[in-house]
Amino acid sequence: VTRSNERFILDQTLDELAEEVSSEDFFRINRKFLVGIESIEKVEPYFNNRLLVHTSPDAGEEVVVSRQRTRDFKRWMDS
């Protein structure tokens, strides 16, 4: 989903897509989501040491940073 709320179906895996985009602008937060820094509206604590990410446009479901990626996500957000 783009910032203008366009939706695209891709033939690539998220791992392949993550390798093609800038790691400064995009972060793989879990098995399902690759999130762009400009689409993050708010981040809040979630249970089990995870983080809940609010995006714009809205993803239509909860976007949660996995426990394994939380520390790296925080570093990425701070840089």
Disulfide bonds with the S-S distance in Angstrom:
none
